[in-house]
Amino acid sequence: MGLILLEICDLNLLSESALAELLEQYPEVAVMSYECQNLCGLCKMRPYALVNGQRIFGKDIKECIENIRVKIEEELSLFA
């Protein structure tokens, strides 16, 4: 069961497969993958995801995943 919702767009540079290691580390995270999140153009410009509704970006996939990790840790600290 997820306490944290991670939303990604199918057209974005950040794919669910790129997040596999992160998701293995955090079983509290539930992933929702959408065909489109109506953030036109954003998904093709740089990797991003929504973590509990907040947009998290990175200049590349590696940085985006690290920023997502930081946000997940922040969210989990609220439940500690």
DAFEN-V933414 format. One record per residue. SS is DSSP state (@ for helix, = for strand, . for the rest). PSI is psi in radians with two decimals (999 if undefined). Layout:
BEGIN
ss | psi
SS | PSI
SS | PSI
END
This chain:
BEGIN
ss | psi
. | 2.30
. | 2.42
. | -0.32
= | 2.27
= | 2.12
= | 2.01
= | 2.29
= | 2.74
= | 2.37
. | -0.47
. | -0.11
. | 2.77
. | -0.45
. | 1.97
. | 2.89
. | -0.58
@ | -0.57
@ | -0.38
@ | 0.03
@ | -0.83
@ | -0.72
@ | -0.77
@ | -0.55
@ | -0.63
@ | -0.53
. | 1.53
. | -0.22
. | -0.16
= | 2.22
= | 2.34
= | 2.30
= | 2.14
= | 2.21
= | 2.60
. | -0.67
. | 2.45
. | 0.19
. | 0.60
. | 1.02
. | 2.26
. | -0.59
@ | -0.70
@ | -0.39
@ | -0.24
@ | -0.78
. | 2.78
. | 2.44
= | 2.87
= | 2.85
= | 2.19
= | 1.94
. | 0.73
. | -0.12
= | 2.27
= | 2.27
= | 2.22
= | 2.97
. | 2.71
. | -0.38
. | 3.07
@ | -0.75
@ | -0.81
@ | -0.68
@ | -0.79
@ | -0.69
@ | -0.71
@ | -0.62
@ | -0.75
@ | -0.77
@ | -0.77
@ | -0.70
@ | -0.80
@ | -0.71
@ | -0.78
@ | -0.74
@ | -0.56
@ | -0.40
. | -0.38
. | -0.08
. | 999
END
